[in-house]
Amino acid sequence: MPLVLLVEDEPLICEFTQHNLEEDGFQVVSASNGREALRLLESCQPDVIVLDIMLPDMDGFDLCRRLRRGEVDTPLQGPARLAQTPIIMLTARAEDADKIKGFVSGADDYMVKPFNPLELTARIKAILRRARKEQKSIALGDLVIDPVERTVHSQRRILSLSPKEFDLLYFLCSHPDKVFSRQELLQEVWGYSYPGGTRTVDEHIKRLRKKIELDAGCSGLICTEWSVGYKLESRK
């Protein structure tokens, strides 16, 4: 489920937008100002940021520039990762000069209020599709993982994975032989982190192992590093 960070200071617009995005299958966290958005970025990794320009504490253009220049760093994610997060500006400022300034600041898209929520959803999905196309297929033994089609093939069959199982497998395959703690996997794959969430990681690893071993015949691919976390073993 893609995670959207919505930065909007008007409560009614924020509530309306969040409701519509959640109805369309997105997970949404919201901030009413720039500082709150920066605090949220310390504990979540959004797939897309929807950003108002006229915020009460800082200019949306400035926040966008800071993200793009790598000037924002957090304990759980580095500035390079934040700098690559797609940004859609959603604002009442409709002048061409503002639109140009938005794109120069680093925005990937620009929408003017009032807006059609269906159009916003369509634009977010289009940005996510473009981002996935930049990812490459991964071949590991008998497995071929295609991030564009979101499929996993083996010589035997196509594996039936849930969206999060696919995301987890693709992430581990993208970093072979590297050990990740449960908290790191929760942050990287689910986009958030909290102490009780590690059981979620364990359950997904358990199901993923079962499907890989039974359906693809790849045993021992995902290894447990006791008291640390998990890694994907490239030599298997």
PAKE-697462 format. One record per residue (C-alpha): residue in one letter; x, y negated, z. Coordinates in steps of 0.2 Angstrom, whole numbers, padded with zeros to 4 digits, always signed. Layout:
<pts>
AXYZ
...
</pts>
This chain:
<pts>
M+0000+0000+0000
P+0009-0016-0006
L+0011-0029+0008
V+0007-0047+0005
L+0013-0062+0016
L+0000-0076+0014
V+0006-0093+0019
E-0009-0104+0020
D-0014-0118+0033
E-0033-0119+0029
P-0041-0106+0040
L-0056-0103+0028
I-0045-0101+0013
C-0034-0090+0022
E-0048-0079+0029
F-0056-0078+0012
T-0040-0074+0002
Q-0035-0061+0015
H-0052-0052+0015
N-0052-0051-0004
L-0034-0044-0005
E-0038-0031+0008
E-0053-0026-0001
D-0043-0023-0017
G-0031-0012-0007
F-0017-0024-0001
Q-0010-0025+0016
V-0010-0043+0021
V-0001-0053+0035
S-0004-0072+0036
A+0005-0087+0043
S-0003-0105+0045
N+0014-0114+0043
G+0032-0111+0037
R+0040-0108+0054
E+0027-0094+0057
A+0031-0087+0040
L+0049-0086+0044
R+0045-0077+0061
L+0035-0064+0052
L+0049-0061+0040
E+0059-0055+0055
S+0048-0040+0057
C+0040-0037+0040
Q+0046-0035+0022
P+0032-0041+0010
D+0031-0035-0008
V+0024-0052-0013
I+0023-0070-0004
V+0008-0081-0008
L+0014-0098-0003
D+0004-0114-0001
I+0014-0130-0004
M+0006-0143+0008
L+0010-0135+0025
P+0009-0144+0041
D+0028-0142+0046
M+0038-0140+0030
D+0036-0141+0011
G+0032-0125+0002
F+0044-0130-0011
D+0058-0131+0002
L+0054-0114+0009
C+0054-0107-0008
R+0071-0114-0012
R+0078-0108+0005
L+0072-0090+0001
R+0079-0090-0017
R+0096-0097-0011
G+0098-0084+0002
E+0098-0097+0016
V+0085-0086+0026
D+0092-0072+0036
T+0083-0060+0048
P+0089-0046+0060
L+0080-0033+0049
Q+0083-0039+0032
G+0097-0048+0023
P+0096-0064+0013
A+0099-0055-0003
R+0083-0044-0001
L+0073-0059+0003
A+0079-0069-0011
Q+0072-0056-0023
T+0054-0056-0016
P+0042-0062-0029
I+0033-0078-0024
I+0016-0085-0030
M+0013-0103-0026
L-0006-0106-0023
T-0010-0124-0021
A-0021-0139-0024
R-0007-0149-0033
A-0012-0147-0051
E+0000-0160-0059
D+0012-0153-0072
A+0026-0161-0062
D+0022-0150-0047
K+0020-0134-0058
I+0038-0137-0065
K+0045-0141-0048
G+0037-0125-0042
F+0046-0114-0055
V+0062-0124-0053
S+0061-0120-0034
G+0060-0102-0038
A+0042-0097-0039
D+0037-0083-0050
D+0020-0089-0053
Y+0009-0104-0049
M-0010-0105-0046
V-0021-0120-0043
K-0035-0121-0031
P-0049-0119-0032
F-0045-0101-0039
N-0053-0085-0044
P-0048-0072-0031
L-0049-0058-0045
E-0036-0068-0055
L-0025-0069-0040
T-0026-0050-0037
A-0022-0048-0056
R-0007-0059-0055
I+0000-0050-0040
K-0002-0033-0048
A+0006-0040-0064
I+0021-0046-0054
L+0022-0029-0045
R+0022-0020-0061
R+0036-0030-0068
A+0046-0027-0052
R+0044-0008-0054
K+0049-0008-0072
E+0066-0015-0066
Q+0068+0000-0056
K+0076+0015-0064
S+0071+0034-0064
I+0082+0045-0053
A+0087+0062-0057
L+0092+0073-0043
G+0094+0092-0046
D+0078+0098-0053
L+0069+0082-0048
V+0065+0067-0059
I+0058+0052-0050
D+0049+0039-0061
P+0046+0023-0052
V+0036+0015-0066
E+0024+0030-0068
R+0026+0034-0050
T+0028+0052-0053
V+0040+0066-0047
H+0043+0080-0060
S+0052+0096-0057
Q+0056+0110-0069
R+0041+0119-0061
R+0027+0105-0061
I+0022+0088-0056
L+0022+0085-0038
S+0007+0078-0030
L+0013+0065-0018
S+0003+0051-0008
P+0009+0033-0012
K+0019+0032+0004
E+0027+0049+0002
F+0032+0043-0016
D+0039+0027-0009
L+0049+0036+0005
L+0056+0049-0007
Y+0061+0036-0020
F+0070+0025-0006
L+0080+0040+0001
C+0085+0045-0017
S+0090+0027-0020
H+0102+0029-0006
P+0109+0047-0006
D+0119+0053+0008
K+0116+0037+0019
V+0108+0040+0036
F+0093+0029+0040
S+0085+0028+0057
R+0066+0030+0059
Q+0065+0011+0062
E+0074+0007+0047
L+0063+0018+0036
L+0048+0011+0044
Q+0054-0007+0039
E+0060-0003+0022
V+0046+0009+0016
W+0031+0003+0026
G+0036-0016+0027
Y+0035-0018+0046
S+0042-0011+0062
Y+0036-0007+0079
P+0041+0005+0092
G+0027+0017+0091
G+0028+0019+0072
T+0042+0031+0071
R+0030+0046+0073
T+0022+0040+0056
V+0040+0042+0048
D+0041+0060+0055
E+0024+0065+0049
H+0028+0059+0031
I+0045+0067+0031
K+0037+0084+0037
R+0024+0083+0023
L+0037+0078+0010
R+0049+0092+0014
K+0035+0105+0013
K+0030+0098-0004
I+0048+0097-0011
E+0052+0115-0005
L+0036+0124-0010
D+0032+0115-0026
A+0049+0111-0033
G+0060+0124-0024
C+0072+0111-0017
S+0076+0116+0001
G+0087+0106+0012
L+0086+0090+0002
I+0080+0079+0016
C+0092+0082+0031
T+0089+0077+0049
E+0103+0068+0058
W+0099+0072+0076
S+0097+0057+0087
V+0099+0046+0072
G+0087+0048+0058
Y+0086+0056+0041
K+0096+0056+0025
L+0094+0063+0007
E+0108+0076+0003
S+0114+0073-0014
R+0124+0089-0015
K+0109+0100-0013
</pts>
